[in-house]
Amino acid sequence: MAHSQDKALAQWMIGALLFAMLAGSLAVQICNIDPNDLKQSCSKFVTGRNPPRADETCCGVLRRANLPCLCGYKSALTYYGINAKKALALPGQCGLQTPSNC
């Protein structure tokens, strides 16, 4: 069950990353974070064949985020070609618990 929750959490994170790409340079806050910060800090950990583990910069952004809110963006991940499995691993790498609504 925890694996599916982690997977869902990563999906919403990717959705927020995608929103950041669409928002461009606008300073928009989504779920208590700037999506551009999430994109810049975490994208390298969810792309490629063997991405590295999340670093403290990425985890710091995730810790500031309203994770239950971000879960609302999880359905957008596959649409943008995001590897949901990799994205969903990030919260666990940061010592965060996946919200129950994911």
VEXDREN-2710 file (C-alpha; in Angstrom, 1 decimal):
% VEXDREN-2710
k/r/px/py/pz
1/MET/0.0/0.0/0.0
2/ALA/2.9/2.4/0.8
3/HIS/4.3/1.8/-2.7
4/SER/1.1/2.9/-4.4
5/GLN/0.9/6.0/-2.1
6/ASP/4.5/6.9/-3.0
7/LYS/3.7/6.4/-6.7
8/ALA/0.7/8.8/-6.4
9/LEU/2.7/11.4/-4.6
10/ALA/5.4/11.4/-7.3
11/GLN/2.7/11.8/-9.9
12/TRP/1.3/15.0/-8.4
13/MET/4.9/16.3/-8.1
14/ILE/5.4/15.8/-11.8
15/GLY/2.0/17.5/-12.5
16/ALA/3.3/20.5/-10.6
17/LEU/6.5/20.3/-12.6
18/LEU/4.5/20.4/-15.8
19/PHE/2.4/23.3/-14.6
20/ALA/5.7/25.1/-13.9
21/MET/6.7/24.6/-17.5
22/LEU/3.4/26.0/-18.7
23/ALA/3.5/28.9/-16.3
24/GLY/6.8/30.1/-17.7
25/SER/8.4/32.9/-15.7
26/LEU/5.2/33.8/-13.7
27/ALA/5.7/33.7/-10.0
28/VAL/2.8/31.4/-9.3
29/GLN/2.4/29.5/-6.0
30/ILE/0.8/26.1/-6.2
31/CYS/0.3/24.1/-3.0
32/ASN/2.6/26.4/-1.1
33/ILE/5.5/26.2/-3.5
34/ASP/6.7/27.8/-6.7
35/PRO/6.4/25.1/-9.4
36/ASN/9.6/26.5/-11.0
37/ASP/11.5/25.7/-7.8
38/LEU/10.1/22.2/-7.9
39/LYS/11.1/21.8/-11.6
40/GLN/14.6/23.2/-11.1
41/SER/15.3/21.3/-7.9
42/CYS/13.7/17.9/-8.7
43/SER/13.5/17.2/-12.4
44/LYS/16.9/15.5/-12.7
45/PHE/15.8/12.9/-10.2
46/VAL/12.8/11.7/-12.2
47/THR/14.2/11.6/-15.7
48/GLY/16.6/9.4/-17.5
49/ARG/17.3/5.7/-17.2
50/ASN/19.0/5.7/-13.8
51/PRO/18.4/9.1/-12.1
52/PRO/20.3/9.8/-8.8
53/ARG/18.6/9.9/-5.5
54/ALA/16.9/13.2/-4.5
55/ASP/19.3/15.7/-2.9
56/GLU/18.6/18.1/0.0
57/THR/17.6/20.9/-2.4
58/CYS/14.8/18.9/-3.9
59/CYS/13.8/17.5/-0.6
60/GLY/13.7/21.0/0.9
61/VAL/11.2/22.1/-1.8
62/LEU/9.1/19.0/-1.1
63/ARG/9.0/19.7/2.6
64/ARG/7.6/23.1/2.0
65/ALA/4.8/21.8/-0.3
66/ASN/1.3/21.0/0.7
67/LEU/1.5/17.3/-0.4
68/PRO/-2.2/16.5/-0.2
69/CYS/-2.8/19.5/-2.5
70/LEU/-0.1/18.3/-5.0
71/CYS/-1.9/15.0/-5.2
72/GLY/-4.5/16.7/-7.2
73/TYR/-2.1/17.1/-10.1
74/LYS/-1.0/13.4/-10.3
75/SER/-3.2/12.6/-13.3
76/ALA/-1.2/15.0/-15.5
77/LEU/2.1/13.0/-15.2
78/THR/1.7/10.5/-18.0
79/TYR/0.2/13.1/-20.3
80/TYR/3.5/14.9/-20.2
81/GLY/5.7/11.8/-20.5
82/ILE/6.8/11.8/-16.9
83/ASN/8.0/8.5/-15.5
84/ALA/5.5/8.3/-12.6
85/LYS/7.4/5.4/-10.9
86/LYS/10.5/7.6/-10.6
87/ALA/8.6/10.6/-9.5
88/LEU/6.7/8.7/-6.8
89/ALA/10.0/7.5/-5.3
90/LEU/11.0/11.1/-4.4
91/PRO/9.0/11.5/-1.2
92/GLY/10.4/8.3/0.3
93/GLN/13.9/9.4/-0.6
94/CYS/13.2/12.6/1.3
95/GLY/11.8/10.9/4.4
96/LEU/8.3/12.2/3.7
97/GLN/5.0/10.3/4.2
98/THR/2.7/10.1/1.2
99/PRO/-0.7/11.7/1.9
100/SER/-3.6/9.3/2.2
101/ASN/-5.5/11.0/-0.7
102/CYS/-2.8/10.1/-3.2
END
